[in-house]
Amino acid sequence: MVDKIVNLEDAIALIGDEDTVCVSGFVGIGTPESLLRGIEERFDADQSPRDLSLLFAAAPGDGKDAGLNRIAKEGLIKRAIGGHWSLVPKLGAMAMQNKIAAYNLPLGCISQLYRDIAAGKPGMFSKVGLNTFADPRQDGGAINPISTEKLVELKEIDGKEWLFYRAIPIDVALIRGTTADKFGNITMEREALTLDMLSIAMAAKNSGGVVIAQVERVAAHGSLAPKDVIIPGNLVDCVVIAQADEHRQTYTTQYDHAFSGRLRGIVDELPPMGFDMRKFIARRATMELPINGVVNLGIGMPEGVGTVANEEGLLDHIMLTTEAGVLGGVPQSGLDFGAAINAESIIQTNQQFDFYDGGGLDMACLGMAEVDQHGNVNVSRFKDRFAGAGGFINISQNARKLVFVGTFTAKGLRVSTQDNTLKIDNEGAVPKFIENVEQITFNGRYAASLGQDVLYVTERCVFRLTATGLELAEVAPGIDVEKDILAHMAFTPIINDPKPMNPAIFAEARMRLKQTMLSMNWDDRLHYIADENTVFANISGLSIETIDDLDMMRTKLDAFFAGIGCKVDVISNYDGVTIAPRLSSRFADMLTDLETKYYHTATRYSTSAFLRQKMGQDLKTRKISPHIFETREEAAAYVKAHKET
């Protein structure tokens, strides 16, 4: 076996002209800063290597001069294919000026594509990107006119549309870890994320390429625990020991044990969010969090939802995640984005996107820069600036509930509050609700056709996506619909009877959301539609822990159904419901008795396969057909079919 520890210059000498170089990193996490500096210095000195193609998923950069911004130089880069571009503005400027061929593909698809490159497959099929700018019927991911190679193709399988993302062979992989032995085995114990290091290394190696790793220290051979080795030495060609200032855990944090899971941080002492319009928006979005659900928070304004949830004591009842691979804990913001304090699990990025794409997210909260009359959202391109989609397309197309957040206008908007009302002190100069977005990062009509639940939350109002466009659903107290909303939109939304936004959003005191969201306010949970003789029961988030909880539920349900005076059809939402195991039998007895007394038919739905199975078994033993579905649409369709027969 060969000693693979080399100096920086020798490692960078392995990169040849016109090579395709894959670079790891999520903002500053896992970004091989020393290796990128080595490329920069070699090119400045020798004008070599030249005409490289870059492949990256989450922009490895700080928005200024670090990361890929180091090597955004004419002659050095010929082509770039990336998922997120916002933090590599120097590279983005080259793309917008037609100086390089450039593509923006969904971050999750690039992350997953690494595995298919490693496996020697021609590419990857996915529905992610359909009807967005990644679709070849629009731009096919191309950023500029000189990017003519077709990286994405539209295919039909069994009558359904799919996108095929073509494999991209990798000549050089630049990756990063914590500790290496001299034979190239690498661990990642001090890293905030594991990202896609293994699949990138495997993709390069199986493409006939080389793998160069940056680490912060070297250990004796045989001292690394096998289960701690993330990248085995057979995949690594050489290892460079990084300078300390080029191996920070994030661009703003040298090292935090809580980011790597080596200890638990004290989240109760995290500073509260400032009382401003960003907090108003975050508070309203937080009200949509599904109790016991899994949630993704995007970068930027959505980060405030995690802060508010922590302030309100909700984090123990929500699983917050980021696309980088974090599940649980408190996601961080700014240049720490991707890391989390007190994460429950940190998995590979491609695995996280498998979970997202398969429908694992109960809700996602994402930013919005432009919105049009169809509910389309643009967060990726604005005239001469290119931000890229990142994981936005994967997440927005597959979350069960979607909450977009952003200010109603931009540039100069100032607001104030008085007596729990909102006042617009200075209107923003740039409208955000326009006739047609510049680029479709999220397709509203496509989402509506799939029945996706979508909200658009601003500081002054809330819109809801419908099959015919945006509906004004809520208005902040103190806001005039004509003067403060419609006058600053390029289209007129659907207006029926908008409700007032919760006035507590605009008061400095905490909203007591934990008490509100976990309480059993049955007046708000039960709705009878007389014309259809149907009751919708929203049991979501309910926690039955004691006999008193069960008795109170039974009392409320008896009173409600007895008051109707006839048997009804019932559709119940059981998402996020938890029932103490010792009470599950009594709970099933209660449902059986209710069905006998009050129901023509009863259907239930929940995304929890365990709850569907357990409740189904309990009801079957009582000779009750469970009719438990995964979605509301399936439950409603069953009731409709039952009525027709």
VEXMI-402901 format. One record per residue: x, y, z of N, C-alpha, C in turn. Coordinates in steps of 0.001 Angstrom, whole numbers, plus 500000, padded with zeros to 6 digits. Last residue first. Layout:
N
XYZXYZXYZ ...
***
This chain:
645
426570504970495488426017503615495456424886503446496460 427274507543496063426726507277494732426119505887494627 428374507294498587427103508001498439426438507672497110 430744505953497977429777505315498876428404505964498728 432084507851496466431669506602495824430608505892496659 432526509756498501431734510099497315431217508839496626 434187508323500236432874508790500700431972509103499511 436412507944498548435685506790499074434283507197499518 437239510554498143436761509781496996435977508554497458 438119511218500697436940511900500157436357511135498974 440385509545500850439294509397501810438009510020501281 441938510548498762441502509147498722440318508923499666 442346513164499683441669512946498417441132511513498313 443824512834501993442448513313502107441675513029500831 445810509799501987445555511201501669444081511542501845 445851507171502881447052507977503073446776509455502854 443050505802504797443792506103503581445013506960503898 441001503404506124442039504370506469442952504550505257 438728501618506599438742502663505565439739503766505925 437938499594508501438696500777508904438674501925507897 434948498113509438435845498316508294436608499622508502 434686496415512457434467497704511807435450497814510646 435077494320514218434192494112513067433747495437512446 437082494632515931435759495022516430434717494968515327 439271494047514470438942493104515549437580493414516163 439330496344512890438920495065512296438542494052513367 440343498245514643438951498354514198438452497034513609 442986497348515026442103497519516183440636497559515763 443982497440512394443885496157513098442904496248514270 443871500225511931443119499294511098442933497951511761 445635501176513809444225501497513963443363500555513135 448013500054512692447593499746514064446111500016514253 448101501123510056448100499678510283447543499332511664 448082503874510493447055503256509641446952501762509925 450375504164512081449068504472512653447957503825511830 452350503379510203452184502647511460450804502897512052 452149505276508208451802503889507877451572503081509150 451007508445508340451738507468509150451268506055508828 449337510115507044450572509773506339451390508744507104 445878509348507093447090509700507820448292509305506988 442305509414507270443549509434506500444698509909507378 439155507696507268440221508398507974441445508421507067 435628507507507088436950507308506495437946508157507267 432523506062507738433636506846508270434906506495507522 429003506327507209430298505728506902431376506633507448 427014507213508986426680506358507842427927505579507446 427427507477512537427997507541511198427240506660510213 426501507323515233426389508585514506426760508546513024 426655504757516517425626505727516892425406506824515848 428788503359515359427475502718515494426376503746515710 430860505202515640430421504795514305429036504166514360 431135505342518417430733506538517657430189506149516287 432024502727518934430753503187519487430235504410518732 434501502771517604433475501789517244432101502242517718 435878504752518997435578504938517579434471503988517121 436046503500521543435320504752521383434934504981519920 437660501314520943436292501091521445435442502343521262 440017502665520278439305501928519235437871501617519661 440641503613522844440414504554521754439628503875520629 441080501264524228439940502103524619439600503111523513 443418500476522866442229499629522842440980500434523201 445222502552523450444831502297522064443571501442521977 446271503088525900444922503601525644444419503239524248 448823502182526000447899501610526988446461502051526758 450087503799524051449785502382523777448770501781524747 448723506990523439449492506165524368449110504698524169 448784508248520259447899507625521250448754506738522137 449080511010518154449775510045519002448817509556520080 448800512278514878448113511836516092448989510836516851 449787513092512425450466513534513631449800513127514927 446666512910510807448096513194510692448666513661512027 444011512245510609444750511709511747446257511958511642 441053513599509687442488513770509467443237513334510720 438069512020508593438912512474509703440383512502509315 434843512291507530436216512198507018437121512813508080 431667510802507682432742511469508411434084511206507730 428205511203507124429475510662506634430597511478507266 425709510786509761426466511550508769427627510708508234 422427510659511203423704510031510890424374510736509713 421196513540513027421055512443512062422426511840511807 421732515603514812420409514991514817420180513907513791 423723517339515643423345517313514225421977516656514052 424128516824518345423523518093517947423110518144516493 425516514479518354424122514453518820423399515717518395 428009515448517518427233514595516615425772514489517051 428752517075519785428724517593518418427805516758517527 428615515394522025427809516614521985427660517119520545 430481513392521312429079513059521581428193514286521427 432834514948521170432303514305519967430840513914520146 433178515777523851433039516770522776432404516153521532 433405513270525162432349514222525534432102515228524412 435708512213523957434423511539523794433269512480524113 437665514026524833437414513856523409436040513230523189 437541513568527587437177514878527066436856514801525579 438441510916527684437083511238528135436629512594527596 441069511221526755440127510399526004438684510730526385 442187512798528769442212513256527374441155512514526563 441797511071530965441089512355530936441056512925529520 443583509057530396442147508749530305441341510033530261 446297510483528421445650510073529676444186509719529415 447177511076525870448146510524526818447494509978528085 446785511830522776445960511174523798446904510442524746 447191514568520870447963513655521716447063513123522823 446794515663517525446197515346518819447056514334519574 447610516195514970448421516704516065447911516363517450 444310516127513606445764516171513434446463516781514646 441660515881513414442225515338514651443745515489514648 439180517352512045440622517553512007441217517127513346 436537516114510319437104516152511665438621516235511570 433811516995508510435268516927508429435811517106509841 430790515441507762431586516092508800433066515891508490 428044515824505567429394515303505812430079516126506895 425826516575504034425653515742505235426966515032505592 426012518417502118426586517115501793426395516106502915 424804520560503325424380520200501967424869518804501576 426209520805505784424835520298505768424415519821504391 429102520023507009428620520597505754427239520005505503 430683520695510017429563519973509394429115520723508153 433750520272511553433000521101510604431935520247509913 435985520483514234434846519767513663434010520697512786 437957522117515307438351520849514700437219520150513952 437039524294516634437774524540515392438097523252514635 435866523100518787435033523968517954435707524250516614 437942521826520124437071521036519258436149521875518395 440987522207520785439893523152520589438912522545519583 443168520943522456442072520273521753440879521225521679 446560522180521911445293522079522645444233521396521790 448791522616520471448659521298521083447345521113521826 448540525216519616448632524171518605448478522779519184 448401526699522043447344526780521027447358525573520097 450748526071523404449456525799524039448335525769523005 452584526933521463452597525560521943451258525196522564 452120529647521139451713528723520079451698527276520543 452321532039522516451851530846523217451341529802522207 453513534214521393452153533909520957451529532738521718 455222536666523393455159535365522734453708534986522458 454731540190522705454716539028523604454697537735522795 454363542060520680455721541643521030455757540399521907 451975541443518095452261541858519468453625541309519872 451230540340515714451745541701515689451934542293517081 450110537897516178451318537940515355452010539282515499 447708538358517381448843538084518266450167538069517504 445815538504515345446420539756515834447608539532516753 445873536396512595445850536395514054446523537654514587 444216537939509824445371537245510391445310537365511910 440764537562509007441840538367509593443000537482510043 439870536049505822439819536118507272440901537066507790 438076536957502851439332536731503562439175536922505071 435943535794500971435750536365502301437017536144503116 437070536183498073435771535752498570435511536407499922 438942536894495407438586537441496716437177536988497062 441697536069493492440335535682493851440053536216495252 443701538976492583443500537611493060442020537315493257 444636540727489810443644540711490885443426539275491332 448008541797489193446813541025488864445881541063490063 450101543153490179449882543275488737448669542475488277 449690544996493214449748543728492509449462543953491031 449155547194494714450562546864494516450742545483493895 446475547463495128447152548559494426448604548231494092 445829545277496751445512545241495321446249546310494527 447022546270499329447267544978498675447047545073497170 446441548784500277447695548171500706448017546858500008 443976549589499104445128550497499135446449549774499386 442230547297499303442406548052498061443723548817498053 442531546408502008442721545504500867443001546268499584 444327547797504586443240548059503655443485547250502374 445190546593507767445534546659506343444275546848505506 444382546163510340444943547469510022445266547660508557 445231542727510454444447543829511020445159545162510778 445980541146507321446410541595508641445497542700509154 443978538679505794444480540056505748444831540487507165 443763535658503877443833536362505152444416537755504941 443386534879501186442792534089502264442747534826503590 442972535397497922443325536149499118442610535508500300 444045532897495717442925533452496471443459534186497694 445414532379492504445620532741493896444364533348494510 443834529853490382444766530937490678444873531210492170 442141527712490103441969528839489175442867530026489493 442706525941492085442778525438490710442677526562489689 444659527915494413443473527165494014443643526715492564 446718528825497082446658528363495702445384527569495474 446203531698499095446111530242498963446007529880497490 447916534327500843447208533808499679447202532283499728 447840536725503393448144535335503045447295534954501836 449362539866504383448268539019503909448786537620503597 451563541195505422450264541866505455449089540990505014 453881539722505185453657540427506450452248541001506550 452842536629503567453570537893503630453269538564504968 452733533408502267452597534209503480453468535457503385 450950531284500483451933532324500234451761533348501352 450386527714500447450118529050500971451267529978500596 449056524732499151450086525757499029449586527091499570 448706521400498704448241522456499600449329523518499681 448156519855495533449088520247496597448525521428497388 446812518672493410446114518833494674447010519232495823 447880518640490945448220517495491795447547517579493160 447112521039489955446570519844489299446840518580490113 448652522723491531447203522698491743446586521455491119 451169522246490397450917521883491797449423521778492075 450736523330487840451093521910487975450803521432489397 450287525975488522449219525213487877449472523710487964 452791526713489683451551526712490450450452525876489830 455941525605489684454823525757488759453505525608489515 458900527169490574457774526368491074456581526653490181 460470528516488847461142527576489736460118526656490392 460322530053485946459452529212486771460306528222487558 461264533436485640461639532034485471460784531194486415 459764535764485910460820535704484902461233534266484613 456175535524486167457525535459486733458551535311485625 453729537851485271454399536598484917455806536606485488 452675539926486926451838539222485952452429537870485575 453553539748490485453607540310489145452797539453488174 454376540535493463453253539800492877452995540410491508 456326542305494132456727540906494038455620540027493469 457440545618493286456347544647493512456864543220493347 459686547707494791459621546620493813458465545681494148 459659549549496828459671550067495460459456548980494418 457451549266499649458612548843498882458509549278497437 456132552025501496455929550884500611457218550559499870 456288552774504819456879553104503524456793551866502640 454451551902506718455043553237506844455670553701505543 451642550194507130452695550318506128453233551740506195 450784548616510163450728549831509357451900549834508386 448785546298511953449947546550511097449728547814510280 447891545847515419447562546088514015448832546447513261 448281545737518160448110544484517410447610544681515982 448817548434518812447602547767519295447262546538518441 450849548811516057450255549513517194448952548814517541 453812548533514070452615547967514690452145548854515831 455182549191510790455160549342512245453871548729512765 457469548855508003456162548707508642456306548969510134 458947549459504869459016549645506321457607549559506893 460691548701501936459481548465502723459776548649504212 462972548933500376462467550119501052461225549914501888 462635546300498592463415547540498482462695548729499107 459452544709497858460878544709498206461463546104498029 456300543454499193457093544216498221458542544212498698 455753541430501021454806541677499930455459542489498814 458329539084501959457629540360502084456766540601500851 457702535539502334458440536684501814457658537957502037 457234532036501881457277533203502749458116534298502098 455153529258501174456125530229500678456073531464501569 454543526151502208454326527524502655455467528382502123 452944523179501435454002524088501033453636525503501473 452491519772502192452035521152502361453214522056502081 454006517667501128452542517576501159451915518955501322 456684518146498809456144518310500156454621518270500113 457445518119496108457142516851496769456628516965498195 458188520489494957457325519609494172456832518401494960 459877521688496806458569522294496549457639521367495787 462180520009496746461391520179497965459985520664497641 463198520159494115462913518867494753461922519028495892 463445522987493961462526522266493073462183520898493657 465334523714495984463985524268495959463013523435495131 467963523184496259467039522070496473465586522467496371 468935525513493768469303524693494915468369523497495031 468439527321491704467306526749492427467711526018493695 470069530534491109469929529083491019468851528559491945 470671533207490822470817532589492141470791531070492064 471890535669488793471439534290488791471719533646490139 471086538809487431471597538057488583471015536654488569 469917540375485534471336540097485360471933539313486523 466841539119486022467525539965485050468998539585484928 466953536682488093466419538047488130467284538947487252 466199533372489119466805534260488113466122535619488114 465062531933491325466323531515490725466979532520489789 462576531957492261463608532298493242464999532172492628 459282532342491361460649532441490862461568532791492027 456256530546491131457231531236491979458594531208491300 452821530632490154454215530301489862455136531130490747 450236531407490474450877530809491634452291530340491363 449260532787488396449022531341488369449587530642489604 450134535368488767448705535097488903448365533612488920 453352534982490462452430535505489458451012534990489670 456047536127492440454868535261492352453946535842491296 459451536217493416458395536673492501457284535641492476 460574535087495717461041536385495248460034537022494298 460191533180498597459594533543497301460081534944496934 461357530300500513461257531710500168460561531932498838 459535527703502242460534528175501295460329529659501000 458801524997504128458686526452504139459845527004503329 456952522016503849458181522748503558457870524232503605 455636519106505469455543520518505104456919521050504754 456141516415505450454776516852505742454578518308505355 458173514589503295457977515871503981456505516163504201 458263512255501783458450512174503225458194513452503988 458083511765499051456905512285499751457033512284501257 460358511096497704459360510056497889458133510496498663 461939513322497921461304513050496627460210511994496745 462829513080500658462006514205500195461225513841498928 464336510694500523463218510825501464462271511943501033 466228511414498646465384510239498406464129510330499276 467406513532500015466563513829498855465742512619498421 468805512103501961467769513058502368466840513372501207 470576510738500344469566509983501089468433510894501557 472175512805499438471380512060498456470295511241499138 473389513618501878472460514505501170471592513736500188 473468511261504580474006511809503342472938512625502614 472442512439507891472591511430506844473171512078505598 472249512771511203472855513432510047473141512349509018 469869513229513827470524512349512851471117513206511747 469259515183515571469008513805515990469698512810515064 471206518070516387470550517212515390470354515812515956 472178520207517984471420519094518572470637518283517548 472182522653515547472516522356516937471590521240517409 473206522145512180472147522259513181472733521983514557 474105523348508862474398522754510167473193522903511087 472854524794506922473139523389506647473456522649507924 474413527903507523473267527158507016473684525762506561 476325529590508346476255528325509088475144527435508537 475873531863506949476926530998506432477124529745507273 472431531862507874473576532556507305474591531584506729 471560529429510483471288530369509396472579530986508869 470683526051511541471375527329511646471173528168510389 468096524119513102468886524481511924469474525883512071 468051522343515902467787523733515512468660524071514309 466746518941515754467577520013516272467148521372515779 466171516956512716466016517335514111466956518452514513 468451515976510348467106515725510847467086516065512330 470423516977507584470145517092509015468686516771509296 471068517129504924471105515819505555470813515821507034 470565519333503363471960518896503470472093517538504141 467964520087503620468281519188502522469712518663502589 467016519885507065467543520637505931467959519633504865 464213519695509337465276519101508524465823520137507556 462456519245512375462977520150511363464131519482510631 459869517790513673461163517329513171461589518273512047 458187518935516563458393519054515120459757518485514783 458146518971519262456962518409518608457042518470517085 460267520309520252460118518915520689458961518218519981 459843522877519275460818522020518602460732520564519029 458166524680520509457567523682519625458555522661519077 458615526970522046458676525663522678458116524535521845 458817529423520898457480529021521326457449527613521928 461477529563520142460956530508521128459638530028521725 461447527559518138462234527369519357461740528290520470 459816528754516257459401527467516831460165527181518116 461429530958515632460144531169516303459667529874516954 463561529584514369463800530436515535462523530649516320 462282528321512234462955527518513245463197528306514516 461449530575510849460439529658511376461049528768512456 463704531807509860463039532408511012461991531506511625 464314530494507535465091530148508727464436530691509998 462834531680505498462283530495506182463039530098507444 464638533765504604463518534060505492462897532831506153 467396531617504105466859532963504089465714533132505063 466642528295502944467593529310503351466949530692503268 463831526290504180464787526776503198465701527834503768 463038523539506108463117524996506095464192525417505106 460848520787506188462068521379505636461959522896505686 459531518520508604459468519817507935460838520179507368 457310516129509796458668516357509300458638517552508367 455145516286512774455453516138511360456914516418511048 454145516806515237454724515474515022455077515215513558 452116519273513816452591518653515043452976517194514765 453084521177511129452312519983511505452898519336512758 452908524704511031453733523514511292452867522332511723 451507527016510742451168525927509826451948524649510112 452621528843512429451279528365512764450839527208511875 454876529608511072455022528643512172453668528061512559 453874531600509415454265530314508830454388529240509900 453495533610511304452330533082510573452661531740509929 456163533976512158455126533545513099453931532946512365 457403534900509831457827533622510422456776533093511388 456099537366509522455970536326508495456316534956509073 456947538658511821455515538510511569455280537366510575 459707538642511469459133537823512534457638537635512333 459926540428509415460391539058509187459815538124510249 459047542771510591458163542112509631458624540701509294 460057542356514069459952543096512816459118542291511834 461767541799516701460349542062516447460215542966515227 464283539239516284463869540631516437462414540829516061 464206536115517978464172536842516717463695538268516970 466314535494520849465031535519520138465146536321518847 469343533525521107468667534832521109467339534774520356 469412530559523071469549531176521759468785532491521734 469005529228525393469705530495525492469940531145524130 467902526834524784467061527789525505467699529164525563 469880525265523714469060526033522779468167527031523488 472917524393524305471811524897525132470950525806524264 474046521421522556474067522837522872472852523231523692 475572518368523259474310519060523021474441520513523445 478406517074521399477713517435522636476432518154522257 478872516158518889479759515667519948479260516066521339 477590517032516630476902516069517473477755515510518588 478630519051515187479063517702514807478413516625515659 477519521253516436477263521044515015477600519610514602 478524521147518999477090520902518827476731520687517361 481181521893518751480879520492519039479403520167518782 482312523917516276481304523870517335480937522405517537 484881525824514848484415524495515232483427524623516384 484673528261513390485860527416513307485521525988513679 482150529633511531482420528905512774483636528009512590 481748530706509040481724531619510186482062530946511509 481926528635507218482682529858506931482689530836508108 482381525737509329481600526540508386482410527801508114 484782524618510193483575523787510137482533524435509225 487717525312508231486734525688509233485499524810509081 490102525077506861489344523874507197488399524187508354 491678527190506559491022526711505347490292525391505597 492905527623508934491937528642508514491243528271507208 494642525393509023493505525490509942492459526484509465 495465523842505902495730524857506906494474525037507753 495176520285505347494772521670505138495316522578506229 496924517798503787496632518337505111496375519831504956 495643515746501231496354516981501555495943517435502950 495968512642499637495397513391500757496290514582501058 495012510690496738495969511440497544495246512297498563 493038508833495993494363508798495359495402509572496149 490533506745497307491266508007497451492656507867496851 489294504326497408488686505339496544489495506630496485 490626502840499267490734502399497868490123503395496895 489942503971501769491172504356501102491290503924499661 486496504993502087487581504007502208488772504376501333 484917507438503769485485507198502437486642506217502586 484222507012506448483172507352505471483657507107504049 484894505230509198485485505572507900484362505782506885 483620504292511391483803505740511308484372506165509959 483721501581511227482416502203511019482510503724510938 486496501112511819485944500870510480484609501558510224 488370503590513510487327502566513628486661502361512274 491782504020512993490439504504512660489438503358512755 494223502852513344493626503517514514492215504028514249 495345501878511076494768500908511988494095501535513196 497872504328510838497091503289510171496620502251511195 497466507301512749498216506086512437497305505056511778 496083510237511160496155509262512245496967508054511792 496159513688510446496498512333510020496612511447511252 493847516420509751494853515720510544495048514302510007 492071517616508039492751518491508985493829517775509786 492014517037504435491684516701505819492432517651506750 490955516597501136491518517545502097491074517128503496 491610514386498435490903514693499673491685515693500510 490967513520495186491884514271496035491112514717497268 490744510993492900490076511578494063491134512209494951 490444510635489322491232510642490552490457511365491643 488606508408487050489211509652487495489997509500488781 487056506428486074488466506407485686489207507648486127 484634506412487142484728507089485844486156507056485316 485047505357489583484469504457488581484342505111487212 486046507640490861486888506451490727486365505528489631 483833509382490774485081509724490092485929508477489839 481976507927492308481656508313490932482923508643490147 483255507727494762482994506507494012482699506822492546 483283510411495536484542509679495377484347508432494524 480504510869495643481357511652494735482662510903494466 479707509088497640479233508869496272480024509692495257 481100510162499901481317508789499445480900508614497991 480147512848500115481572512553499935481799511154499367 477824514304500307477883513220499308479309512766499078 477393515002503790477130515370502396477162514155501472 477904515045506448478644514056505656478468514284504156 478463517985508467477652517181507560478534516131506899 480335519074510121478933519311510472477991518457509636 483168517105511124482408517819510097480957517983510538 484481515509512844484380516918513216483643517743512167 484435512942511648483839513144512965483679514603513366 484952511564509284484355512908509210483778513334510560 487760509703507849486608509858508742486135511306508697 489313507757505352488948509088505842487699509034506708 492203506185504100490917506009504778490561507307505502 494775506587503062493645507299502472492294507007503065 497001505617504240496505504872503090495205505444502526 497494507115506463498378507323505315497947506551504075 494201508279507462495453507568507705496278507643506421 492541511354508247492940510322507278494112509537507843 489801513249509384491025512505509700491296511479508611 487749514766507960488414515232509174489775514584509357 487398515652504460487050514911505659487801515472506846 486414516362501095486984516788502374486511515887503505 487263516436497539486402516161498682487116516559499972 487153516571494205487765517287495323486827517160496515 487719514413491542486827514741492654487640515417493747 488036514362488072488680514679489346487602514999490374 486348513415486074487785513161485969488499513366487302 483229511944485728484035512837486548485502512442486435 480466511954483412481688511323483941482590512352484632 477259512380483971478392513249483636479653512613484215 474108511164482753475302511013483579476430511896483054 471151513132482334472231512337481768473440512313482706 468026512745483545469238513533483756470437512683483349 464901512745482307466096511904482356467314512811482430 461679513103483633462885513753483137464050512781483317 458525511782482525459683511752483411460787512602482797 455019511274482278456203512050481931457283511928483011 453362508190481507453660509284482437454970509961482047 452962505925479970452038507039479799452286508222480717 455122504317480617453768503892480981452791505064480963 457136507035480282457140505647480741455738505304481231 458787509354478323457475508861478746457590507382479099 461098512070478860460786510692478484459378510353478951 463181514735478112461827514352478506461538512951477981 466493515276479353465586514866478286464230514489478870 469296517279479970468031516769480494467117516446479319 471439518207478598471720517418479789470471516773480372 472419519010475577471179518568476215471508517641477392 474345521909474979474325520467475210473064520082475982 474381524675474914473517523973473953473463522461474159 474945527526476067474862526207476707473885525350475918 474763529990475022475878529173474531475889527786475151 472603531275476295472427530741474925473556529843474458 472400530101479784472656531100478734472592530456477354 471579528043481405471546529399481946471702530442480853 469585525131481075470622526000480505470462527422481031 467466523581481933468514523885482895469599524803482374 465623523542479918466446522354480103467606522581481047 463856525600479546465277525873479297466159524635479376 461189524002478526461495525387478859462977525628478550 461365521432477815460353522216477096460449523694477465 463182520371479608463678520753478272462643521492477429 462975521680482873462294520880481857462800521310480475 463970523608484471464820522441484238464249521520483169 461959525449484836462997525785483860463962524632483607 459187523094485103460000524212485577461066524495484524 457915520799484279457181522060484175457878523231484873 459892518716486334458828518812485326458126520160485431 461522518604488529461879519533487464460850519640486369 461231515247489292461626516560489793462102517437488639 460909512768488380459835513705488049460181515129488486 463715511036486975463080511735488089461922512572487554 466378508850486152465011509287485916464453509961487167 469761509302485240468780509100486305467419509632485880 472303507546483331471690508735483921470640508348484935 473569505225482612473593506349481659473017507634482225 475661503900485288474392504028484579474424505231483636 477769503369486984477957503171485553476679503255484745 477588503998489604477102502676489220477235502406487726 478445506631489638479269505617490280478887504215489827 476233507790488436477528507853487749478443506767488312 474411507320490451474212506638489169475467506706488307 475403508941492465475315507489492686475184506735491374 475158511487491348476486510970491691476459509447491846 472428511938491255473097511528490020474497510982490297 471781512952493724471417511561493437472136511028492199 472819515548493348473253514722494477472964513245494223 471309516406491175472760516261491035473294515338492127 468803516394492408469033515516491258470526515335490998 469051518324494395468827516931494769469099515972493631 469346520655492826470421520192493706470275518711494044 468379520797489441467966520691490841469052520040491695 470791522647487487469923521491487657469520521410489126 471930524994485408471398524875486770470426523705486792 474870525511483494473584524841483694473215524874485170 476899527088481012476467526946482405475066526366482485 479861528073479375478618527307479297478201527000480729 481084531395479994481190529943480161479840529321479825 480372533894479267481799533588479235482068532102479448 477858535080479386478156534147478294479649533838478157 477238536444481631477933537201480582478365536323479409 476231534517483302475298535515482784475908536340481653 478618533143483912477534532474483191476603533491482551 480030535055485320480610534522484082479543533840483238 478323535321487489478506536457486581479109535990485258 478656532845488748477370533204488161477479534350487180 481228533117489701480967532102488685479650532412487977 480716535135491523481716535364490478481539534359489348 478788534041493281478408535104492347479429535372491252 478028531656494811479193531695493910478949532775492847 475711531612496187476914531908496956478196531810496123 473771530910494265473697532202494942474996532586495636 473574528473493033474560529409492506474662530697493325 473048525018493214472803526310493852473931527255493470 473853523092491263472501523127491802472147524471492390 475715523237488128475540523319489571474090523375489986 478237523172485925476926522552486131476710522493487631 480180525030483707479823524772485104478400524241485163 483037525347481579481639524961481767481397524716483252 485565526440481710484887526422480409483393526164480572 487914528137483692486628527432483647486011527560482260 490280529450482956490333528336483901489069527481483804 489367531363481167490426530452480757490539529251481674 488447533524483752488401533228482321489618532390481931 487581532179486914488511532957486094488396532536484634 486797531216489681485942531779488633486776532736487787 488105530253491850488547529751490540487635530214489407 486982531446494093488431531509493885488829531186492450 484353530705494127484659532065493669486158532231493407 484254528257495339484389528276493880484627529670493330 485665529579498319485040528475497600485276528562496111 485528533244498587485945531889498975485240530834498125 484570535772498049485812535361497402486224533926497680 481314535703498324482324536735498059483508536134497297 479678533649498991479040534815498397480014535925498062 481105531477499766480650532379500822479944533610500293 480663528072498529481142529442498485480526530296499565 479501525634496822480579525747497795481181527154497717 476150525154496251477228526104495994478289526155497082 475517521815495932475196522991496742476380523938496720 476844520439493588475426520395493952475030521664494699 478939520632490672478717520812492108477219520819492377 481425520561488333480175519913488719480038520045490226 483129522286485749482834522126487171481489521441487349 485638521809483421484195521751483642483967521492485126 488413523892482465487797522873483316486277522952483238 490335525372480957489076524880480364488460523730481157 493509524429482399492627525308481621491344524569481232 495610524384485375494863523748484279493906524739483614 497455527093484005497074525689483930496595525256485315 498902529413484157497760529354483243497330527909482979 500816529510486140501156528772484918500064528774483849 499867531189488240501297531090487947501579530535486556 497116530941488270497693532288488232499167532238487832 496919528157488499496468528817487267497085530209487154 497950527739491067498603527112489911498196527804488617 496135529194492617497533529606492571498258528988491380 493699527765492142493813529196491853495273529609491681 494339525238493134494015525404491711494196526862491307 494745525907495848495827525324495065495590525462493570 492226526737496607493318527722496583494480527194495742 490993524263496489490572525302495551491611526419495473 492295522995498601492431522456497248492036523496496208 491449524542500777492877524480500431493078523989499003 488642524061500800489170525393500523490647525366500120 486393522043500175487851521848500247488611523124499880 483574522116502217484199522730501044485719522633501164 482194521232504433482719520232503511483366520794502269 480486524195504530480600522884505170481085521864504142 479952526524503289481336526287503668481560524932504299 477648525340501133478125526641501600479605526442501979 478743522325501006477420522923501172477661524245501884 480838520245498982480620521407499833479189521888499836 483011519104496283482073518912497385481844520230498116 483267519186492824483694519818494070482615519629495129 484605517625490010483460517668490921483946518168492280 485737518466486900486105518456488312484846518601489160 486815517325483903485578517606484635485866517391486115 489606518810482154489032517821483064487677518291483600 490944520624480584489646520137480100489064519026480974 494155519784481851493314520670481045492061519919480589 494221517897484978494644518231483621493705519200482932 495468517431488159494336517967487393494834518413486031 497740516797489524496998515690488919495843516161488048 498659519041490772499295518698489492498581517545488788 497462519008493226496823519818492184497416519513490811 499324517393494611497939516960494424497286517705493270 501623518915494615501637517615493936500218517109493677 500776521128496142501192521310494748501161519990493977 500261520054498715499184520628497903499564520702496431 501884516856499347501724518303499500500697518827498495 500294513799500542501149514567499630501002516052499927 499670510621501587499761511989502074500760512747501209 499646507958500894498914508884500028498946510328500515 501768505304500626501479506456501481500881507550500600 500409502298499315501199503503499101500783504575500097 500842498806500000500000500000500000500878501246500000 
***
